[in-house]
Amino acid sequence: MDQAIKEVLIEAARTRQRKEPVERAVGRAVRRRGMDYQSYIAAMSDLRDLATSEKIDVDEALKKLAECE
């Protein structure tokens, strides 16, 4: 996972509002950093790959990623 993408996902996990979809939180973090749609797609793809490899859903994968930092 690219370091910039990892930072975006960590920011999304930390700033995510209650009951907000993961996709919306990641999109907001991507826009805050001035990144483009391709970066959003890469971030969501990496997050889904992590969730699949750990056999958890994307919500738990986002939380797990934030806890590791």
N, CA, C and O atoms as CSV, one atom per row, in Angstrom:
chain,resi,resn,atom,element,x,y,z
A,1,MET,N,N,0.853,-1.182,0.000
A,1,MET,CA,C,0.000,0.000,0.000
A,1,MET,C,C,0.899,1.245,0.000
A,1,MET,O,O,1.855,1.343,0.770
A,2,ASP,N,N,0.570,2.172,-0.869
A,2,ASP,CA,C,1.300,3.435,-0.981
A,2,ASP,C,C,1.147,4.244,0.315
A,2,ASP,O,O,0.079,4.239,0.926
A,3,GLN,N,N,2.200,4.931,0.728
A,3,GLN,CA,C,2.186,5.690,1.984
A,3,GLN,C,C,1.135,6.808,1.957
A,3,GLN,O,O,0.464,7.043,2.962
A,4,ALA,N,N,0.986,7.490,0.833
A,4,ALA,CA,C,-0.007,8.568,0.731
A,4,ALA,C,C,-1.427,8.012,0.878
A,4,ALA,O,O,-2.277,8.624,1.525
A,5,ILE,N,N,-1.671,6.856,0.277
A,5,ILE,CA,C,-2.980,6.219,0.381
A,5,ILE,C,C,-3.224,5.776,1.817
A,5,ILE,O,O,-4.329,5.928,2.337
A,6,LYS,N,N,-2.217,5.241,2.445
A,6,LYS,CA,C,-2.347,4.804,3.838
A,6,LYS,C,C,-2.679,5.991,4.744
A,6,LYS,O,O,-3.514,5.872,5.640
A,7,GLU,N,N,-2.036,7.124,4.516
A,7,GLU,CA,C,-2.318,8.322,5.314
A,7,GLU,C,C,-3.760,8.810,5.099
A,7,GLU,O,O,-4.415,9.251,6.043
A,8,VAL,N,N,-4.243,8.729,3.872
A,8,VAL,CA,C,-5.618,9.123,3.571
A,8,VAL,C,C,-6.594,8.223,4.331
A,8,VAL,O,O,-7.562,8.708,4.916
A,9,LEU,N,N,-6.339,6.917,4.321
A,9,LEU,CA,C,-7.230,5.983,5.006
A,9,LEU,C,C,-7.214,6.194,6.518
A,9,LEU,O,O,-8.251,6.091,7.173
A,10,ILE,N,N,-6.055,6.485,7.062
A,10,ILE,CA,C,-5.957,6.742,8.498
A,10,ILE,C,C,-6.721,8.019,8.850
A,10,ILE,O,O,-7.438,8.065,9.850
A,11,GLU,N,N,-6.562,9.052,8.025
A,11,GLU,CA,C,-7.306,10.293,8.257
A,11,GLU,C,C,-8.811,10.042,8.174
A,11,GLU,O,O,-9.580,10.566,8.980
A,12,ALA,N,N,-9.223,9.242,7.198
A,12,ALA,CA,C,-10.646,8.930,7.045
A,12,ALA,C,C,-11.177,8.211,8.287
A,12,ALA,O,O,-12.285,8.488,8.744
A,13,ALA,N,N,-10.394,7.303,8.819
A,13,ALA,CA,C,-10.824,6.570,10.018
A,13,ALA,C,C,-10.946,7.497,11.219
A,13,ALA,O,O,-11.860,7.348,12.031
A,14,ARG,N,N,-10.047,8.433,11.334
A,14,ARG,CA,C,-10.049,9.330,12.490
A,14,ARG,C,C,-11.116,10.411,12.405
A,14,ARG,O,O,-11.612,10.868,13.435
A,15,THR,N,N,-11.478,10.828,11.196
A,15,THR,CA,C,-12.447,11.912,11.044
A,15,THR,C,C,-13.837,11.412,10.669
A,15,THR,O,O,-14.754,12.210,10.476
A,16,ARG,N,N,-13.994,10.122,10.567
A,16,ARG,CA,C,-15.277,9.546,10.175
A,16,ARG,C,C,-16.345,9.864,11.212
A,16,ARG,O,O,-16.133,9.707,12.414
A,17,GLN,N,N,-17.486,10.311,10.727
A,17,GLN,CA,C,-18.602,10.638,11.605
A,17,GLN,C,C,-19.423,9.382,11.883
A,17,GLN,O,O,-19.363,8.397,11.147
A,18,ARG,N,N,-20.176,9.448,12.947
A,18,ARG,CA,C,-20.974,8.291,13.348
A,18,ARG,C,C,-21.951,7.891,12.246
A,18,ARG,O,O,-22.643,8.736,11.679
A,19,LYS,N,N,-21.997,6.623,11.956
A,19,LYS,CA,C,-22.886,6.023,10.955
A,19,LYS,C,C,-22.653,6.556,9.541
A,19,LYS,O,O,-23.541,6.469,8.692
A,20,GLU,N,N,-21.479,7.099,9.286
A,20,GLU,CA,C,-21.136,7.575,7.948
A,20,GLU,C,C,-20.531,6.417,7.157
A,20,GLU,O,O,-19.706,5.676,7.690
A,21,PRO,N,N,-20.922,6.251,5.909
A,21,PRO,CA,C,-20.317,5.189,5.101
A,21,PRO,C,C,-18.809,5.402,4.925
A,21,PRO,O,O,-18.328,6.534,4.870
A,22,VAL,N,N,-18.093,4.311,4.842
A,22,VAL,CA,C,-16.639,4.363,4.675
A,22,VAL,C,C,-16.283,5.138,3.405
A,22,VAL,O,O,-15.348,5.939,3.398
A,23,GLU,N,N,-17.030,4.895,2.346
A,23,GLU,CA,C,-16.738,5.545,1.067
A,23,GLU,C,C,-16.801,7.065,1.177
A,23,GLU,O,O,-15.971,7.763,0.594
A,24,ARG,N,N,-17.761,7.575,1.909
A,24,ARG,CA,C,-17.890,9.027,2.067
A,24,ARG,C,C,-16.721,9.591,2.871
A,24,ARG,O,O,-16.187,10.645,2.525
A,25,ALA,N,N,-16.322,8.909,3.933
A,25,ALA,CA,C,-15.211,9.375,4.760
A,25,ALA,C,C,-13.905,9.376,3.966
A,25,ALA,O,O,-13.107,10.308,4.071
A,26,VAL,N,N,-13.695,8.337,3.182
A,26,VAL,CA,C,-12.477,8.265,2.360
A,26,VAL,C,C,-12.510,9.356,1.289
A,26,VAL,O,O,-11.494,10.006,1.038
A,27,GLY,N,N,-13.650,9.560,0.667
A,27,GLY,CA,C,-13.771,10.608,-0.347
A,27,GLY,C,C,-13.465,11.982,0.213
A,27,GLY,O,O,-12.794,12.785,-0.435
A,28,ARG,N,N,-13.953,12.258,1.416
A,28,ARG,CA,C,-13.689,13.548,2.050
A,28,ARG,C,C,-12.193,13.713,2.352
A,28,ARG,O,O,-11.631,14.789,2.147
A,29,ALA,N,N,-11.556,12.650,2.837
A,29,ALA,CA,C,-10.123,12.716,3.142
A,29,ALA,C,C,-9.302,12.921,1.865
A,29,ALA,O,O,-8.309,13.648,1.870
A,30,VAL,N,N,-9.718,12.284,0.791
A,30,VAL,CA,C,-9.020,12.445,-0.492
A,30,VAL,C,C,-9.136,13.885,-0.973
A,30,VAL,O,O,-8.147,14.477,-1.407
A,31,ARG,N,N,-10.346,14.457,-0.899
A,31,ARG,CA,C,-10.542,15.841,-1.352
A,31,ARG,C,C,-9.766,16.827,-0.489
A,31,ARG,O,O,-9.208,17.796,-1.005
A,32,ARG,N,N,-9.725,16.591,0.819
A,32,ARG,CA,C,-8.970,17.487,1.710
A,32,ARG,C,C,-7.507,17.563,1.330
A,32,ARG,O,O,-6.877,18.611,1.471
A,33,ARG,N,N,-6.967,16.466,0.852
A,33,ARG,CA,C,-5.551,16.422,0.477
A,33,ARG,C,C,-5.315,16.862,-0.968
A,33,ARG,O,O,-4.181,16.849,-1.448
A,34,GLY,N,N,-6.384,17.250,-1.655
A,34,GLY,CA,C,-6.244,17.746,-3.025
A,34,GLY,C,C,-5.935,16.649,-4.029
A,34,GLY,O,O,-5.371,16.912,-5.091
A,35,MET,N,N,-6.300,15.432,-3.697
A,35,MET,CA,C,-6.039,14.310,-4.594
A,35,MET,C,C,-7.209,14.140,-5.563
A,35,MET,O,O,-8.256,14.765,-5.401
A,36,ASP,N,N,-7.020,13.295,-6.563
A,36,ASP,CA,C,-8.041,13.122,-7.594
A,36,ASP,C,C,-8.829,11.825,-7.399
A,36,ASP,O,O,-8.612,11.078,-6.445
A,37,TYR,N,N,-9.742,11.586,-8.329
A,37,TYR,CA,C,-10.620,10.422,-8.257
A,37,TYR,C,C,-9.829,9.119,-8.333
A,37,TYR,O,O,-10.200,8.136,-7.692
A,38,GLN,N,N,-8.755,9.100,-9.103
A,38,GLN,CA,C,-7.913,7.912,-9.197
A,38,GLN,C,C,-7.347,7.539,-7.833
A,38,GLN,O,O,-7.222,6.356,-7.517
A,39,SER,N,N,-7.008,8.524,-7.033
A,39,SER,CA,C,-6.493,8.271,-5.683
A,39,SER,C,C,-7.577,7.663,-4.806
A,39,SER,O,O,-7.309,6.777,-3.995
A,40,TYR,N,N,-8.811,8.151,-4.976
A,40,TYR,CA,C,-9.943,7.599,-4.231
A,40,TYR,C,C,-10.146,6.130,-4.594
A,40,TYR,O,O,-10.336,5.285,-3.719
A,41,ILE,N,N,-10.104,5.839,-5.878
A,41,ILE,CA,C,-10.282,4.459,-6.344
A,41,ILE,C,C,-9.168,3.577,-5.797
A,41,ILE,O,O,-9.426,2.453,-5.367
A,42,ALA,N,N,-7.935,4.072,-5.806
A,42,ALA,CA,C,-6.797,3.305,-5.284
A,42,ALA,C,C,-6.955,3.056,-3.791
A,42,ALA,O,O,-6.676,1.958,-3.311
A,43,ALA,N,N,-7.398,4.065,-3.058
A,43,ALA,CA,C,-7.577,3.926,-1.611
A,43,ALA,C,C,-8.653,2.896,-1.297
A,43,ALA,O,O,-8.453,2.036,-0.439
A,44,MET,N,N,-9.774,2.970,-1.970
A,44,MET,CA,C,-10.854,2.026,-1.715
A,44,MET,C,C,-10.461,0.611,-2.146
A,44,MET,O,O,-10.833,-0.365,-1.495
A,45,SER,N,N,-9.723,0.506,-3.220
A,45,SER,CA,C,-9.265,-0.804,-3.679
A,45,SER,C,C,-8.317,-1.434,-2.657
A,45,SER,O,O,-8.443,-2.612,-2.323
A,46,ASP,N,N,-7.369,-0.635,-2.169
A,46,ASP,CA,C,-6.433,-1.141,-1.157
A,46,ASP,C,C,-7.163,-1.530,0.123
A,46,ASP,O,O,-6.836,-2.541,0.744
A,47,LEU,N,N,-8.146,-0.733,0.515
A,47,LEU,CA,C,-8.909,-1.031,1.720
A,47,LEU,C,C,-9.716,-2.319,1.544
A,47,LEU,O,O,-9.775,-3.141,2.458
A,48,ARG,N,N,-10.322,-2.496,0.402
A,48,ARG,CA,C,-11.094,-3.723,0.147
A,48,ARG,C,C,-10.182,-4.941,0.074
A,48,ARG,O,O,-10.551,-6.022,0.533
A,49,ASP,N,N,-8.986,-4.771,-0.505
A,49,ASP,CA,C,-8.021,-5.876,-0.534
A,49,ASP,C,C,-7.607,-6.275,0.880
A,49,ASP,O,O,-7.501,-7.462,1.188
A,50,LEU,N,N,-7.374,-5.281,1.738
A,50,LEU,CA,C,-7.021,-5.555,3.130
A,50,LEU,C,C,-8.159,-6.292,3.832
A,50,LEU,O,O,-7.920,-7.259,4.556
A,51,ALA,N,N,-9.373,-5.846,3.624
A,51,ALA,CA,C,-10.531,-6.478,4.250
A,51,ALA,C,C,-10.684,-7.930,3.784
A,51,ALA,O,O,-10.987,-8.818,4.580
A,52,THR,N,N,-10.475,-8.151,2.520
A,52,THR,CA,C,-10.588,-9.510,1.980
A,52,THR,C,C,-9.505,-10.422,2.541
A,52,THR,O,O,-9.782,-11.560,2.919
A,53,SER,N,N,-8.281,-9.928,2.594
A,53,SER,CA,C,-7.182,-10.760,3.093
A,53,SER,C,C,-7.323,-11.085,4.578
A,53,SER,O,O,-6.881,-12.143,5.026
A,54,GLU,N,N,-7.936,-10.181,5.341
A,54,GLU,CA,C,-8.142,-10.399,6.775
A,54,GLU,C,C,-9.482,-11.071,7.072
A,54,GLU,O,O,-9.763,-11.437,8.213
A,55,LYS,N,N,-10.312,-11.229,6.024
A,55,LYS,CA,C,-11.648,-11.818,6.150
A,55,LYS,C,C,-12.532,-11.028,7.117
A,55,LYS,O,O,-13.204,-11.591,7.982
A,56,ILE,N,N,-12.506,-9.701,6.940
A,56,ILE,CA,C,-13.344,-8.790,7.718
A,56,ILE,C,C,-14.015,-7.824,6.747
A,56,ILE,O,O,-13.669,-7.797,5.566
A,57,ASP,N,N,-14.971,-7.030,7.231
A,57,ASP,CA,C,-15.606,-6.058,6.338
A,57,ASP,C,C,-14.777,-4.768,6.291
A,57,ASP,O,O,-13.832,-4.600,7.063
A,58,VAL,N,N,-15.139,-3.868,5.384
A,58,VAL,CA,C,-14.341,-2.658,5.174
A,58,VAL,C,C,-14.367,-1.734,6.382
A,58,VAL,O,O,-13.392,-1.024,6.629
A,59,ASP,N,N,-15.466,-1.725,7.145
A,59,ASP,CA,C,-15.521,-0.910,8.361
A,59,ASP,C,C,-14.447,-1.351,9.356
A,59,ASP,O,O,-13.712,-0.529,9.903
A,60,GLU,N,N,-14.373,-2.650,9.577
A,60,GLU,CA,C,-13.387,-3.186,10.510
A,60,GLU,C,C,-11.970,-2.999,9.988
A,60,GLU,O,O,-11.050,-2.752,10.767
A,61,ALA,N,N,-11.786,-3.115,8.671
A,61,ALA,CA,C,-10.469,-2.934,8.086
A,61,ALA,C,C,-9.977,-1.498,8.267
A,61,ALA,O,O,-8.799,-1.269,8.541
A,62,LEU,N,N,-10.876,-0.544,8.114
A,62,LEU,CA,C,-10.516,0.866,8.312
A,62,LEU,C,C,-10.135,1.120,9.757
A,62,LEU,O,O,-9.152,1.809,10.032
A,63,LYS,N,N,-10.912,0.565,10.688
A,63,LYS,CA,C,-10.592,0.707,12.107
A,63,LYS,C,C,-9.256,0.062,12.451
A,63,LYS,O,O,-8.458,0.631,13.196
A,64,LYS,N,N,-9.021,-1.109,11.915
A,64,LYS,CA,C,-7.774,-1.832,12.173
A,64,LYS,C,C,-6.569,-1.061,11.655
A,64,LYS,O,O,-5.527,-1.016,12.308
A,65,LEU,N,N,-6.709,-0.463,10.494
A,65,LEU,CA,C,-5.632,0.321,9.914
A,65,LEU,C,C,-5.307,1.535,10.775
A,65,LEU,O,O,-4.139,1.884,10.946
A,66,ALA,N,N,-6.320,2.165,11.308
A,66,ALA,CA,C,-6.114,3.349,12.165
A,66,ALA,C,C,-5.490,2.948,13.495
A,66,ALA,O,O,-4.693,3.705,14.049
A,67,GLU,N,N,-5.831,1.783,14.015
A,67,GLU,CA,C,-5.294,1.329,15.288
A,67,GLU,C,C,-3.814,0.974,15.191
A,67,GLU,O,O,-3.083,1.063,16.178
A,68,CYS,N,N,-3.378,0.573,14.008
A,68,CYS,CA,C,-1.972,0.197,13.817
A,68,CYS,C,C,-1.042,1.398,13.876
A,68,CYS,O,O,0.153,1.247,14.131
A,69,GLU,N,N,-1.576,2.576,13.645
A,69,GLU,CA,C,-0.744,3.793,13.661
A,69,GLU,C,C,-0.671,4.382,15.023
A,69,GLU,O,O,-0.015,5.406,15.219
